[in-house]
Amino acid sequence: MERDWQLKKVTDNNKPGRKILNVNRLKEPEIKQKFVIELRNRFRVLEDLDQTEDNSIEKKRENIKEVNQNTSEKIIGFRKSSSKQWLTSDTWKAVDERAKLKEKVLSTRSSRLKEQTQKKYIEKDKEVKKRARKDKMNHLEERAEEAEKAAARGDLSTVYKITKELCEQCKQPPPVKDKNGKIITTEREQAARWVEHFKAVLNRPEPINEFQEAPQLEELDINTDPPSKEEITKAIKSMKSGKAAGIDGLQAELLKADINTATAILHDLFKDIWEENKIPEDWETDWFEVQSGVRQGCIISPILFLVAIDWVMRKTTSDKKRGITWSMFTTLEDLDFADDIALLSSKQDHM
């Protein structure tokens, strides 16, 4: 006897997700003061340890990472999930009632009672779906109003997050595949595949007309000394807040909370890296030469980007009026980022 089998993906709800530090708490003066004091005390303990212990670059790097992470977890904690339950209590009550009717339909032996219960179940199922649709619409309208209020106060980060949520774009990225279409699972193989991809994309055939580089008239006075504390402080201040952490899990807000301590600790690490000409293992990556395209810092790059994006947005938004009210006479229709574009609207039927 032949049978048809269907596989069902089961989600592991016990699998821990990625934890993100709640760096917004550092905006509170009291929390920031506690964080700074705890951070300084922990680094002071490291300085008082016996200098004969492992003082390598890897150990210093690991100590900086560990102290920042432990201090952050103790003082500011992790960000809690902001997802809201959009089904109301009445809808959940109707869902429970539908489940009970389903059990009666399956357990009833009398054909007459089973038919009556089946009719009740169908009516209750329609009620549940109707309530769920209404709850979802109300939830979408509430989130749209939150986005509009955030736009009014200039909080574009909140606008972007709500927009991605409503557009259901918060999904897992597509898998990385090799040239033959086979899915690559390990991080090392994925990194190697990205190197291979960009090496092919960013290196095109030589142009017909060769570039005539102007002769260098004088040698440039380049400072080859290790990074100074002033340079490190300037670099920390220039870091953008609200960005995702790197491979070390440290966000810019953690370094900015106590710039003096961060500068002193990083200066010691960078000085050793510069003098020993060696970097930590997790900083290493596969390098490849780029022979095509514009140079980094060239003004042609952003101009070409803006020309292309402007054309795309005109084609996308020319069919109907959309956007959210930005001021009395203007509307905000889209948020443009280097790798993402979010269309905005105060009404769902305009999307």
Secondary structure, 3 states (H helix, E strand, C coil): CCCCCCCCCCCCCCCCCCCCECHHHHHCHHHHHHHHHHHHHHHHHHHHCCCCCCCCHHHHHHHHHHHHHHHHHHHCCECCCCCCCCCCHHHHHHHHHHHHHHHHHHHCCCHHHHHHHHHHHHHHHHHHHHHHHHHHHHHHHHHHHHHHHHHHCCCHHHHHHHHHHHCCCCCCCCCCECCCCCECCCHHHHHHHHHHHHHHHCCCCCCCCCCCCCCCCCCCCCCCCCCCHHHHHHHHHHCCCCCCCCCCCCCHHHHHHCHHHHHHHHHHHHHHHHHHCCCCHHHCCCCCCCCCCCCCCCCHHHHHHHHHHHHHHHHHHCCCCCEEECCCCCEECEEECCCCEEECECCHHHC
